[in-house]
Amino acid sequence: MTRVKMAAAVLLLLVGMSVFTSLWVNRRCDAMLSQVDQIYELAENGDTMTVTDMARELNAEWESFREGASVLLKYDRLIEIDRLCSRIVHLAENEEDEMAAELAELRDMLEMLKSGETPLLTSVL
């Protein structure tokens, strides 16, 4: 009976960690997605100084998130987003036209990361 209780405790611990991780990833991705939308709108309006500052903030937030996420998520899912965040900062500083495309790609990658960590019955079975 003790083994059954221990197994149930370990199983509950793993389920709890999974739920906590998915909520954490979803909340952080939502925050970064809203920043991406703000950067895109400001870039469309031509506010280059604010775009540069917000791009740096987005990159700093991503770096903060990546430190914890690299322990919980596959590294190959994070490396492409890491590249895009640093590229957006460079594009914002140099006022290049490619930034809209890079922001759209970053948005898609963050959406994929978020949806990949959302626990669904079909993804568990």
DABEL-V277886 format. One record per helix or strand of 2 or more residues. SS is the DSSP state (helix for helix, strand for strand). FROM is the first residue (numbers start at 1). LEN is the number of residues. If there is no record, write none. Layout:
SS/FROM/LEN
SS/FROM/LEN
//
This chain:
helix/2/44
helix/48/25
helix/75/20
helix/99/18
helix/121/4
//
